[in-house]
Amino acid sequence: MRIVGMRLRRLCGNRAVDAALAGCLILSSGPAAAQTVVRGSPVPIQTRRSLPGIDVLSIAVDPLGPDLYVGTGALALSGESPEVWKSPDGGSEWSLTSFSAGDPTFGGASFVVVDPSIAGTVYASFRTCYFRLPMFCGGQLFRSEDGGGSWQALRSGSMVTLLPDRHEPGTLYALDLRPVMDPRFPADPQMIGFAIRSRDSGASWSDLPLSSPSTLALNPAYPGWLLAGSPSGLFRSVDGGDTWVASSEGLTSPIVRALSIAGDGVTAYVATDGGVFRSSDAGESWEATGSLSYTTQLAVDSEDPATVYVVSLTGLFRSTNGGSEWSRVGVDPAIVETIALDSTGTILYVGTTDGLIEVDVRKSRTLTPRIAGAPFLLRSSTWR
């Protein structure tokens, strides 16, 4: 493995730096956070670790080739900026791209996204949030058309989600955070989500008629179909975001943390404070799965809609039967920043506060039901 350069890390799980300075959220481990571990198999795994010491906040897998990108964070007040790293071989070798946010930040890279319809096109966004206050938040969206060789600055703002439409090259959907004043509290503006759309690869944008969205997902099988989570529940659009209808039937937890739609276009999952819910009709109705709770992130196998990975307060879990049973994948949840699957569903990438963990799950398709045990911490730097 070859690594070019090294950067300071932002650690939360082991409290290497002050939690407030690092922007970490300290969660209670008392009764309120208790969770029932459901039956399933421990996932037999092979692992590889890379980019040690780097805070990996975002992962992007190129669906058109072997390239892998990660966006990083920077230690607060360190004088460093977030970066974009690239691997041409799925994680064996890494080098820095020419991306530079040009400004030290607390939040780092909000996302790195590869456009599935335009070869070599990559988007990256960073957020600046000085003193953790909305009035001091900003950011910038960048685009590269040569696989990270050069970058062009596009829209300014706190963009946290970007979804390129594989069916309409140049069409992008995004979630933008903006400070909104409450007349009752003029000195304390709140960051509110806005759904926006571009038809020209990010050169210009228009707002979509959706109130305060917090999550956004694009259907990979049906053009213009979207799902969005908001404080009012879930909403669905089938016309590229021009109109929205409520789509929360069966959803009993209103706090939506993440959304993901499988490759078949009809199976969808939502992570909420009350657990994971599944839809079998493209988001029109939902049913609860298993007994996980306080779930925050999702990744669905593009080839197998029944295989889904979930991050919760107590661990990283996998189900191969649509959420009926969950198996623990041995990664300490305190260090997990983000997760992503490769295009074949055989490698799970886990971005952490201390580098990238790659989990090879090719040999873990068969379940042997048992009680999932304590997490096994991954420390290997080579496959094993």
N, C-alpha and C positions, 0 to 999 in steps of 0.2 A: 504493500500500500504506500502511495506517495502523497504527502500532504504539503501544500505550499503555504507557509505562513501559519500563524497561531494567533488566537484572540482570547481576551479575557472572557470568562463565562459568568452568567447570572444564575446563581444557585438559590433555590428556594427550599427544596426538600431537606437538605442537610444544614440549612441556615449558615452558609459560608459567608454571606453578607447580611446586613440588616434587611429584614423583610420589607420594610417600608421603602427603603432606598431602591431595592430590586424590583419593586412593583408587584410583589407576591401577595396572594390572597391567603390568609391564614384561616383554615377551616377547622371547626370544632371536631374533635374525635370522640365526643361524648355520645349520649344516647340518641341525640337528634340525627347523628350521622351513621347510626347502626344500620346494618344491611344483612339480609339473608343471603348466604351463598347457595346458589341453586345447584342441582345435580348436573353433572356432565363430566367430561374427561379432562385431565390435565393435558395441555397441548404439548406433544413431544416436538422439540424444536432444535434447530441448528441456528447458530447466531454468528454475526460478524459485527464488529463495532468500528466506526470510523469518525473522523473529525473530533477527537477528544478535546475537551476544554472549550468547545464552541457551543453556544446556545442556539439550537436549531428550532426556529419558530414556524417555519413553513417548508413543505416538501412538494415538489412538482415532478411528476413522471411524464416523460414525453411519450404519448401514445403512438407516435410515428417512428420512433427509433429508440436506441439504448440510452439516450441522455437522461440524466437525473440532476435536478436543481434543488438547492436548499437556500432559504433566506434566514439570516441570523439576527440575533439581538446584540446589543452592546451594553456593557456595564454602565449604569448611571454615573455621570460625571467623570467617565474614564477618558473623555476626549476622543473616543472612537465612534465610528459610524456603522450602521448595519451593512451587511454585505450579501452578495449572492455568489454561492459556490456552484461549480458544475463538475459532474463526473460523466465522461463519455462512455463508461462501461458499467453503469448500474451501481457504482459505489466503490470500485476497487481503487481508482485513482481520482484525485480531486485537484482542482485549481480554482483560483479566484477569477471571476469574470471582471469586466471593467466597470461593473455597476458601482456607483458611489452616491449615497444619499446626500453627501456633502455637509452633513450636520449631525452631531451627536444627539442621540435620542434616548428616551426611556423605553419606548415600545419596540423599537427595531422594525424588522420587515413584517408588515401585516400579511403579505402573501407573495408567493411566486407562482405563476400560472403559465402553463404551456398551451398555446392555441392548437386545438386538435385539427383544425381545418387549414391552417397556413403553416407550412414547414418552416422551422427556424424562428417562429415568432413567440416571444416570451414576454410576459408582463410581470412587473414587480412594483410593490408599493411599500412605503414606509410611513410610519406615524411618529410625529413629534408631540409629546405631551409633557411639557415642563411642569414641575410641581404637582403633577397628577390632577390639574384643574382644567375643565373644559375650555375656559377662555384662552388657555395657552396651548391648545391642541391644534395641530395642522398636519401636513404631510404632502406627499407627491406621488403620482403614478408615472411609471416609466415603461417604455416599450423597447424591446430589441427585436430586430428583424434578421439577425444573423447569429442566433443561438448564444447570445450574451457577449458577442464581440464588441458591440457598441450599444448605447442606450440613448433614447430620446425622451425628454421630459414631456409629459402630457398634462393631465388635469391635476390641479392642486386641491388638497382636501384630505380628510381622514377616511379614505376608502379601506374597507376591511374585507370585502368579498368581491371577486371578479369571476364571471362565468362566460367564457366564449361559447358561442353557439356553433356546434359542429355542422349544423345543417345550413347555416347562413353565414358564410365567411365574412368577417368584418363586423358582425353583430355581437355586442357584448352586453351583459347584464351585470349590475354591480349594486353593492350596498354601501352607502355613503353616510358617515356620521357628521352631524352638524350641531353646533351649539344653538340651543333655542332658549330664549329668555322667558321666564315666568314673571309676569308683572308683580306677583306677590313677593318674589325673591330676586330682585334685579341683579344682585351681586353673585348669584349662584345659578348660572345657566346650565341646562342639562344637555347631554349629547343624545340626539334623537336620530334614528335611522331613516334613511330615504332610499327607496328603490329607484335606480336610474338605468337608462339604456343608451347605447351608442350604436349607430348604424355605419360608422366610418372608422372602425378600429381604434376608437378612443379619442379621435380628434375633437368631437363635440358630443354633448350629452343632453338628455332631456329627462325630467322627472316622470315617474310612473304614478298613477293614482292609487297608492297604497299607504295606509296610515301606520307610521312607526314600525316598519319591519325590523326584526332582529336577526333573522336567518333567511337564506335564499337558496333554492336548489333548482337546477335546470334539468328537465327530462331528457336523457340522452337518446331516446328512441322517437319521440314525437316533437317535431319542430314547434317552437313557441310555447310549449307547455312548461309552466313554472309552479313551484310551491314556495310559500313564504310563511314564516312564523312571526307573530306579533303579540303584543300584550293582550290583544283581543282574540287570539287563537290562530288557527291555520287558515290560509287562503290559497286559492288555486286560480291560475289563469291558463287559457288555451289559445290566446291570441297575442302572445308576446308581451304580456303585461299591460295591454290597453284596458282590459277589464278584469275584475277579480270577484270571486264568489267565496263565501265561507265554506270551509272544508274541515270542520273539527268534529264530525260525528264519531262518537266513541272515544274521543280524546278527553281524559279526565284530569290531566295535569296541564295547566295553561302556560307554564314556564318552559318554553322551547329553547333548547340549547344548540341543537344541530339537526340538519335534515340531509337525507341522502336517498337518491332514486337509483334503483338497480338498472342494469343494462337492458332488461326486458321491457322497461318503460311502465310497468304496472305495479311492481313491487317497490314499496318505499318504506323507509324507517325514519322515526323521529326520536331524538334523545331529549328527555325532559327530566325535571326534578323528581317526577314520579315514576321514572323508569323508561323503558324503550317500548314504543308502539309501532305496529306494523300495519301497512295498508296493502291490500291485494287488488285495488282498483284505481291505481294511479293517484291516490290521495283523497278520494271522495269520502272514505270512511276508514276508521282505525280500530285496532284491537290491541290490548295490552299483551306483552310477552314476558315470560319468566317472572322474576321477582327482584331484578336489579333496580336500584334507585339512585338518584343524584348522578345521572349520566350526562356527560358533557360533549363527547365526540363520537363520530361514526365513520366507518369505512365499509363499503359493501363490495363484495367480489363481483366484478363486471360480468363474469361468465357463469356465476352460480348465485342467483338472487337469495338463496337460503343461507348463504354464508355471510356473516356480518361481524364486524369487530366494534367493540364499544369501550370507551374509557369512562370509568366511574371513580368515585372517591376512594374505593377500596381496591381497585385494580384495573387491569386491561383484560377484557374477556372476549371470547369468540363463541359464536353459535354456528352450527352447520345445519340446523333445522328451523331456520326462521325465527329463532328466539325462544323456542320451547325449552331448550337446555343451554346452559352457558358453561364454558370451560375457561379456566384462568390461564392467561399467557403471562409468563413470569417476568413482568417489568414493574418496577416500583412506580405506582401512579404519581408519587410526589414529584418525580422528575420529568414526567411526560408533558410535552408541549403540544404535539400534533401527531397524527398518524395518517398513513396513505398506503394504498396497495398498488403493486405494479399491474400492468395491463392484463396479465395472465392469472392474477390472484395467487401466485406462488410465493411472493416476497411481500412481507409486511414491513414497511419502513416506519420507525418510531423516532420522532424528533424529541430530544431530551435537552435538559439544561447542561448536559455534558456530552454532546455529540449525537451521532446518528446510530441507532441500532437497527440492523436488518435481521428479520426473523424469517427463516426458510420454513414454510409450512407445507411443503409438498408431501411429506410423509405423515401428515397428521390428519388425514381425512376420516379414518375409522375411529369411532367413539367407543370407549369402554366405560360405561357410567360408573361414577364414584363421586364422593364428596371432593370438591376442589380444595387443595391444600394451600399452605402459605406460599406466597410468591417466591419464585427462584430468581435472584438478582443476576442479571446478565453482565458479565465482566470480561468476556473474551474479546480479543481483538482479531481473531481469526475464526474461520468456520469450524464448528465442532458439533 
